[in-house]
Amino acid sequence: MLPARTLLNPPPVGDLLAELAAFGERVARLLADTTADWSRQPAAGEWSLTEIACHLRDVEREVHQARFIALLEDDSAFLPGVDADEWAVTRNYRAQDGRAAAAAFVTARAETLARLAPLPLDVWDRQGQHTFFGPTSLHELVYLAVQHDRVHGGQISGIVGQ
């Protein structure tokens, strides 16, 4: 989990939305790569593309979208912390279809952007109560999502060099 200080002074909303969109496009390009080996683990204990895609799909839907929606519906929403890394084992990501998971992530990311892009600026300061970080704004939550993308983008680069 990222320490709370990483949420301070997030970049402008427009920059964050652009980065969310770019990462969705990057995953979409990965789907077009017919040479990618979705099951290869780069090293023992590291995730394959399939595991990364499943994780991205589930976190987008069940963590990011769920938190954004909760905060948009209730400006004092409780935002539970989640250890989504354990899902790789409990949900058996390795046995799933990585391409289908990546496609589902791309669709979910487009839904996220469609929900967030038209929001007026005053909504971005709305705060909920995060389990780990305490009072956390929508702006900070989106920045957290971008940081999550960056981590997994690095993993993808390590596997396919993209």
Secondary structure, DSSP 8 states (H G I E B T S, - for coil): ---GGGGSS---HHHHHHHHHHHHHHHHHHHH-TT--TT--SSTT---HHHHHHHHHHHIIIIIIHHHHHHHH-TT-EE----GGGHHHHTTGGGS-HHHHHHHHHHHHHHHHHHHTT--GGGGG-EEEETTTEEEEHHHHHHHHHHHHHHHHHHHHHHH--
